[in-house]
Each structure stands twice: as structure tokens, then as C-alpha cells.
Amino acid sequence: MITTLIRYFNLICLTLLVLVLLSFSLAFFFPGDSAVNLLGAAQIADQPLLSQAVNQSNVLVQFWYYVQALFNGQWGVSFATGKPLYEDIMQLFPATLELSLYAVTLALVFGIPLGFVSGLQYRKKIDHAFMSSSMVMYSFPVFWLALILILLVSLQAQWLPMSGRLSLLYDIPHATGFILVDIALSDIANKQYAFHDAISHLILPTLSVSFIAFAVFLRSTRRSVVDVVSTEYIKSAQTRGLTASNIFFKHILRNALLPVLPLLAVQISTLVTNVMIVETIFSWPGIGDWLIQAIYERDYPAIRTGIMLVAMIVVVFTLSLECLSQLIDPTRDRFAYARR
């Protein structure tokens, strides 16, 4: 266990170091003063000697200044807003995390149980229905699905709002960045109406992101259940006269769920990509929408910092889930497999 933790910790650290190096190198390719791109105009203005030191130093010293600035929360200043990038990101990141958590939770809560149902009813009508439906869902491009939902649900039926996190009628103080939590912590009147409004804004973006993930979890869980049911120890349990419920809860459930965690790790990059697309379409004020706007406005410090942040999130979550999967099921060792 300790060896696995150390191995994955070293892998995460080395990968993050590579990402920081790539982010550092982008400052020299973007237009303008590299010192301003690295440290921000405000810090350079306050400390002109720092700008001179950075510009006249070799690359290793510049990289050291850059790493120090990152740890101190000095990620540069946005050309578009004039605000420190650290403040912008800390303001917007909870919205992205909130949407991602709701979408993954929805996909897991419905995808895994229905996958078990489909696997236990292998090659029956309900299995064919689930597999056909999941294939159609997996084939939907996320941007096309989001636009269809806006057209049908928001514009024509007018059931749900098409953009934003909350109506302009409500002024909720920013406490945690999670809109439902902030509403609960606020002292506004008629909280129930604000909750209803926030949830109505959440439904379409959450469905758009969770659609493909739901299909993936359903199909993968179904395949895992089919594989477990066909093993010899399940057949042996059946011949010993164990009831179907005992076989399911003692043998099938745990063994079929083991592949789900590595699957979630694989889906992290796809999830982040889909969240960024959905945020842009629904004007959801998160990191994805902010980064796309930075690209349109050629806000080079924001582009550099945003790309580094998104890449770090994907790396940390993916490798952490793989490490957890390895600790739960030591037989799933991709490093040992690679050595063969």
C-alpha cells in the first residue's frame, strides 16, 4: 500500500512539474513582455527591480521566480478585466465544480443500477432496450444535445431557463461559490423561491453533461456484471443452493463495481471537456466559459493560467482515482501490465 501511494505521488508531482514547465514556456511565445506574462503587470509595477531581475536572469532563475509566484497566489493579471487571475479563478471554479459534481452524481445514480439490471437480464428484452438507448445517448454530441434541449425545453415549451445560474431577481452573497449552499447561508426572504430558481437553472446543463457519462456507466456496468455472472465461482454458488439475493450481494455486487472506479478516472478528461462546452452554451459562469472568453479576447495570461489549471485538475483527479482503484483492487496494476 505504501509503495503504491509513493509511486502515484511521485507520478503526480512529476506530471505537475511538466505542466508548470509548459505553462512557463508559453509566457515567452505570447506577445508582450515575458516578465509581465509570468508575474503580472501589477506586481511588476510595484517591484520594478523584480522585472529587471527576471528579464536579465537565465531561464532557471526565471522559472524559480515563476514557481514562487504560483505558490504565493500571484498567477498574473487578466488583460481583459485587470483583476488578478487568482481571484477570478477562485470566484469561478466553484461553479464548474458544482456542475461537474451534479452531472457525475446523476450519471452514477442512474447509470450503475440500470447497468446491473441490464447485466442480470442479459440478452432479454430489457437488456436490448437499455443497450439500444445507451448507444443512441452515447452518439449524441454534447453541444448538439445542449442546443436541442434549449430549443425544445426553453424556447418552445418555456419550462426551464436557458442560461445563467440564477435570475436577476435574486442577489445572493458569494460565500462558498456553490449556489445552493450560498442560498442556504444567505438571509434573503423567500429562500424557497430562490432554491427553485437555482435548481431550474441547473437542470439543463446537468442533463447535457451527464448524458454521455450515463451511457458509459450503464454499458460498462452491464459488461462487468455479465463477466462476473459467467465466472465459475458464481456457478458454484448456484449449485450449492444459495439464493439469488445472497449471490448478488455477496458475490456479484462488489466484484462488478470494481471496474467502475477506473472508468470514472478515464472519464475525467471527457467530463471536463463537456463541462467547458456546456458552460459556454448555457452561459454558465465557470472556468470553461471564462477560458473561452479569454481566447476570444486574446487574454494571454488568462489562457496560460486557465490551460494549466484545467490540465492540473485532470491529472490530479485521474491519477488519484487510479491510485484509489489500485488500493481497492491490487490486481488492477497498469504499471505491472506495462512491464510485461
Beta strands, then each sheet from edge to edge (+ up, - down):
end
